[in-house]
Amino acid sequence: MLLLTCTMHANGCYESIISFGDSLADTGNIKQLTFKSNSQPPHFLFPPYGETFFHKPTGRCSNGRLIIDFIAESLGMPLITPSEVIRQHGAIEKGQGVNFAVAGATALDSSFYEAQGVANTCTNVSLGVELEWFKIWLHSIYRTQSDCKNFLQNSLILMGEIGGNDYNHPVMAGKSIDELKPYVPLVINTIVSAINELIELGAKTFVVPGNLPIGCSAAYLTIYYDSDEVEYDNTTGCLITLNEFAEYHNELLQIALNQIREVHPDVNIIYADYYNAAMQIFHTPIKYGFTNGALKACCGAGGPYNYNLLVACADPTSKSCARPETYANWDGLHLTEAAYEVIFKSLFQGPYTTPQFNSLCPTSHIQARDTSSSLVQSF
């Protein structure tokens, strides 16, 4: 098997990757946190999660690699170490990347949702908590302010995706999309505040993802199935109102990012258009090899979209498809490795970032590498 890798790290683009976010970026923190607390393990710590690439569950909410994994590989770096692995098993060397993303995490603090009567059964971690973890780690490795700034100036900061669960959890609790609209400016302000704090610490290059088209999620399609209150896009089968909500979030986020650019012209703020990169798949799934479509989950317990709110993927009564590479949706809420790879290529080797990622870190040195000789970290 061949991977696209490049020598950009060696050529000085980025020395490390620092990641924040939720299950779209978590490479194992939820696994470590679960073991640490002796709590009931979530379903994605069991097979068939991880079956395609790692051949075992790693804490990633997919059958294989995530976008962050493809980014690391493309930059010639090892897969990014979860922060909880570092915290529980010892510090890593200077210059290496760290991933603070946690599955289920929200941008807003858990206390906000508790006040709204919304429970997060996965974790009480928010972006603010992840940022505090990061600062503790940073100052444990780099003792002076100048050392911190030098490290961050040469690092690529991935801000998520974060914010999706700020809407997922309330919807699962029965709140309507109209009830969630006032949350959006609060979520955006939280993301912006975190970016500004990281800029003050010395960070110079950020990738800030927008939200995915949630109206194309098998989970949402199941929740709203046969509802008179929703309208479907005839070209994709996705829910129009929910996708418009995701676009509303993304529009406010881009306005806020433009404001940061004006205040900090020396900082690279890269907007990653997850929404439109993913919509390519939903418009023409066959083009990308998804012969079993883009809306039906590979792993689930039946129903029109193979998603059941009461029976999660990995439950003994659920079933997993034989060829996940032919599905875009993995478990109803998350995508397959194959879909994440399409999105990654569209973003970091294509036109779906603003400004284009290639313009800041040219990919002219991309070369093929045999994965059998590479070190794979599965944590």
C-alpha positions in Angstrom: 0.0 0.0 0.0 1.3 3.5 -0.9 0.7 6.7 1.0 1.3 10.3 -0.1 4.0 11.8 2.1 6.2 14.8 1.7 9.3 16.3 3.1 7.8 19.6 4.1 8.7 19.1 7.7 12.3 18.6 6.7 12.1 21.7 4.5 11.0 23.8 7.5 7.2 24.4 7.1 6.1 23.1 10.4 8.0 21.4 13.2 4.9 20.0 15.0 1.1 19.9 15.0 -1.0 20.9 18.0 -4.6 19.8 17.8 -7.8 20.7 19.6 -11.3 19.4 19.0 -13.8 16.6 19.3 -14.3 13.1 17.8 -13.4 14.3 14.3 -9.8 14.8 15.6 -9.5 12.6 18.8 -6.8 10.0 18.3 -7.1 8.4 21.7 -7.7 10.8 24.5 -11.2 9.5 25.2 -9.8 6.0 25.5 -7.2 7.1 28.1 -9.7 9.3 30.0 -12.1 6.3 30.2 -9.4 4.0 31.5 -8.3 6.6 34.0 -11.8 7.2 35.5 -12.8 3.5 35.4 -16.0 4.6 33.8 -18.1 2.6 31.3 -16.2 2.5 28.0 -18.0 4.1 25.1 -18.9 1.9 22.2 -16.2 3.2 19.9 -13.5 1.6 22.1 -14.7 -1.8 20.8 -14.4 -3.5 17.4 -15.2 -2.9 14.5 -13.8 0.6 15.3 -10.2 0.9 13.9 -10.5 -2.3 11.8 -9.3 -0.9 8.5 -6.0 0.7 9.3 -5.0 0.0 12.9 -6.8 -3.4 13.0 -8.0 -2.6 16.5 -9.9 0.2 18.3 -7.7 3.2 19.2 -10.3 5.6 20.4 -10.8 7.1 16.9 -14.4 7.3 16.0 -14.0 5.7 12.6 -12.9 2.4 11.0 -9.4 3.9 10.4 -7.6 7.2 10.1 -9.0 10.7 10.6 -8.2 13.9 8.8 -5.5 14.8 11.4 -3.8 11.5 10.6 -3.7 12.2 6.9 -2.3 15.7 7.7 0.5 14.3 9.8 1.4 11.7 7.2 1.4 14.3 4.4 3.8 16.4 6.4 6.2 13.5 7.0 5.4 13.4 10.8 4.4 10.5 13.0 0.8 10.3 14.0 0.0 12.9 16.7 0.2 11.7 20.3 -2.9 12.1 22.4 -2.2 14.4 25.4 -3.5 11.9 27.9 -0.9 9.4 26.7 1.8 12.0 27.6 0.1 12.9 30.9 -0.1 9.3 32.0 3.0 7.7 30.5 5.6 10.5 30.6 6.6 13.6 28.5 7.6 13.5 24.9 10.5 15.2 23.3 10.5 18.9 22.4 9.2 19.6 19.0 6.8 16.7 18.8 3.1 17.3 18.2 0.3 16.8 20.8 -3.4 16.2 20.3 -5.8 17.6 23.0 -9.0 16.7 21.1 -11.6 14.6 23.0 -14.5 12.8 21.5 -17.8 14.4 22.6 -16.1 17.7 23.5 -17.9 21.0 23.1 -16.7 24.6 22.5 -18.9 25.9 25.3 -18.3 24.7 28.9 -20.4 21.8 30.2 -22.0 24.1 32.8 -23.7 26.0 30.0 -25.4 22.8 28.8 -26.3 21.7 32.2 -28.2 24.9 32.7 -30.0 24.2 29.5 -31.0 20.7 30.7 -28.7 19.0 28.2 -26.4 16.2 29.4 -23.2 15.2 27.7 -22.9 11.5 28.5 -19.5 11.2 26.7 -17.3 13.8 28.5 -17.3 17.1 30.4 -14.4 18.4 28.4 -14.7 21.7 26.5 -12.4 23.8 24.4 -11.5 25.8 27.5 -10.4 22.6 29.3 -8.3 21.5 26.3 -6.7 24.9 26.2 -5.8 24.7 29.9 -4.3 21.2 29.3 -2.2 22.6 26.5 -0.9 25.5 28.5 0.1 23.2 31.4 1.9 20.9 28.9 3.6 23.8 27.1 5.0 25.4 30.2 6.2 22.0 31.5 8.3 21.5 28.3 9.3 25.1 27.5 10.4 27.0 30.5 10.8 30.5 29.0 8.4 32.7 27.1 10.8 33.0 24.2 11.1 29.2 24.0 7.3 28.9 24.0 6.9 31.4 21.2 9.6 29.8 19.1 7.9 26.5 19.4 4.5 27.8 18.5 5.7 30.0 15.7 6.9 26.8 13.9 3.8 24.7 14.7 0.6 24.1 12.8 -2.4 24.6 15.1 -5.6 22.7 14.2 -8.6 24.2 15.9 -10.9 21.2 15.7 -13.3 20.7 14.2 -15.0 22.0 17.4 -18.6 23.2 17.8 -20.4 20.4 16.2 -21.3 18.8 19.5 -22.6 22.1 20.8 -25.5 21.4 18.5 -25.4 17.5 18.4 -26.0 17.1 22.1 -29.0 19.5 22.3 -30.6 17.9 19.2 -30.3 14.5 20.7 -31.9 15.9 23.9 -34.9 17.0 21.8 -34.2 20.7 21.2 -35.1 22.2 17.8 -32.8 23.8 15.4 -34.5 27.2 16.0 -33.7 26.8 19.7 -30.0 26.3 18.8 -29.5 29.4 16.7 -28.7 31.7 19.8 -25.9 29.2 20.6 -24.0 29.9 17.4 -22.5 33.3 18.2 -21.5 32.0 21.7 -19.7 29.0 20.1 -17.9 31.3 17.5 -16.8 33.7 20.3 -15.4 30.8 22.3 -13.4 29.6 19.3 -12.1 33.1 18.5 -11.1 33.6 22.2 -9.1 30.4 22.1 -7.4 31.5 18.9 -6.5 34.9 20.3 -5.1 33.4 23.4 -2.9 31.1 21.3 -1.8 34.0 19.2 -0.7 35.8 22.4 1.4 32.8 23.3 3.1 32.9 19.9 1.1 30.8 17.5 1.4 31.9 13.9 -0.5 29.4 11.7 -4.0 28.0 12.3 -6.3 25.7 10.4 -9.8 26.4 11.6 -12.4 24.0 10.3 -16.1 24.8 9.7 -18.9 22.4 10.5 -19.7 19.4 8.3 -23.1 19.2 6.5 -25.1 17.8 9.4 -28.2 17.5 7.3 -26.4 14.6 5.5 -25.7 12.7 8.7 -27.4 9.3 9.0 -28.1 10.1 12.7 -30.0 13.3 11.8 -31.7 11.7 8.9 -33.0 9.0 11.2 -34.1 11.4 13.9 -36.1 13.4 11.4 -37.3 10.5 9.3 -40.9 10.9 8.2 -41.2 14.2 9.9 -43.5 16.8 8.3 -41.2 19.6 9.6 -38.2 18.9 7.3 -37.5 19.2 3.6 -35.1 17.1 1.6 -32.6 18.2 -1.0 -33.6 16.3 -4.1 -30.0 16.1 -5.4 -28.5 14.7 -2.3 -31.2 13.4 0.0 -29.9 15.6 2.8 -32.0 17.7 5.2 -32.1 21.3 3.9 -32.8 23.1 7.2 -30.0 21.3 9.1 -27.5 22.0 6.3 -28.5 25.7 6.3 -27.9 25.7 10.0 -24.3 24.4 9.5 -23.8 27.0 6.8 -25.0 29.7 9.2 -22.3 28.6 11.7 -19.7 28.6 9.0 -20.6 32.0 7.8 -20.3 33.5 11.3 -17.0 31.7 11.8 -15.6 33.1 8.5 -16.6 36.6 9.5 -14.9 36.2 12.8 -11.7 34.8 11.2 -11.6 37.8 8.8 -11.7 40.1 11.9 -8.7 38.2 13.4 -6.8 38.6 10.1 -7.3 42.3 10.2 -6.0 42.6 13.8 -3.2 40.1 13.3 -2.0 40.4 9.6 1.2 38.5 10.5 -0.8 35.4 11.5 -1.9 32.8 9.0 -5.6 32.0 9.6 -6.6 29.2 7.3 -10.3 28.4 7.1 -10.9 24.8 6.2 -14.2 24.4 4.4 -15.2 21.0 5.7 -18.8 21.6 4.6 -18.2 21.9 0.8 -15.3 19.5 0.8 -17.8 16.9 2.2 -20.7 18.0 0.0 -18.7 16.8 -3.1 -19.2 13.3 -1.7 -22.9 13.7 -1.1 -23.5 15.1 -4.6 -21.5 12.4 -6.5 -20.7 9.5 -4.2 -19.9 7.1 -7.1 -17.2 9.4 -8.3 -15.3 8.9 -5.1 -15.9 5.1 -5.0 -18.8 5.1 -2.5 -20.8 2.6 -4.4 -23.0 2.0 -1.4 -23.9 5.6 -1.2 -23.1 8.5 1.2 -26.0 8.5 3.5 -26.4 5.0 4.9 -24.1 4.0 7.7 -21.7 1.1 7.3 -22.0 0.0 10.9 -25.4 0.1 12.6 -28.5 -1.8 13.6 -30.8 -1.4 10.6 -33.4 1.1 9.5 -33.5 3.2 6.4 -30.0 4.7 7.1 -28.7 1.8 9.2 -28.7 3.9 12.3 -30.6 3.2 15.5 -30.5 5.7 18.4 -30.7 2.9 20.9 -28.2 0.5 19.3 -24.7 1.8 18.7 -22.1 0.5 16.3 -20.1 -2.2 18.2 -23.2 -3.4 20.1 -23.6 -7.2 19.7 -26.8 -6.7 17.8 -25.3 -4.2 15.3 -23.7 -5.2 12.0 -20.7 -3.8 10.1 -20.5 -3.8 6.3 -17.9 -6.0 4.6 -16.3 -3.2 2.5 -16.3 0.1 4.5 -14.3 1.8 1.7 -17.5 1.8 -0.4 -19.4 3.8 2.3 -18.9 7.4 3.2 -20.7 7.2 6.6 -19.3 4.9 9.2 -21.6 4.8 12.3 -24.3 7.4 11.7 -22.4 10.4 13.2 -18.9 9.8 11.9 -17.4 9.2 8.5 -15.3 6.3 7.2 -11.5 6.6 6.7 -12.2 6.7 2.9 -14.4 9.7 3.3 -12.0 11.5 5.6 -9.2 10.9 3.0 -11.3 12.6 0.3 -12.0 15.5 2.5 -8.3 15.8 3.5 -7.2 15.8 -0.2 -9.8 18.4 -1.1 -8.6 20.7 1.8 -4.8 20.3 2.0 -4.0 19.3 -1.6 -7.0 21.1 -3.2 -9.0 24.3 -3.2 -11.1 24.0 -0.1 -9.0 26.1 2.3 -8.9 29.9 2.5 -6.1 30.9 1.8 -5.1 27.7 0.1 -2.9 25.5 2.3 -0.6 24.8 -0.6 0.2 28.5 -1.0 1.6 28.6 2.6 3.4 25.2 2.5 4.0 24.0 -1.1 3.4 20.3 -1.8 5.9 20.1 -4.6 8.0 17.5 -2.6 5.2 14.9 -2.3 6.5 11.4 -2.9 5.2 7.9 -2.5 6.2 5.9 0.5 5.6 2.3 1.4 3.6 2.2 4.6 5.1 -1.2 5.5 8.4 0.6 6.4 6.7 3.4 8.4 6.1 3.6 12.1 2.4 3.5 12.9 1.3 4.7 16.3 -2.0 3.3 17.5 -1.8 4.2 21.1 
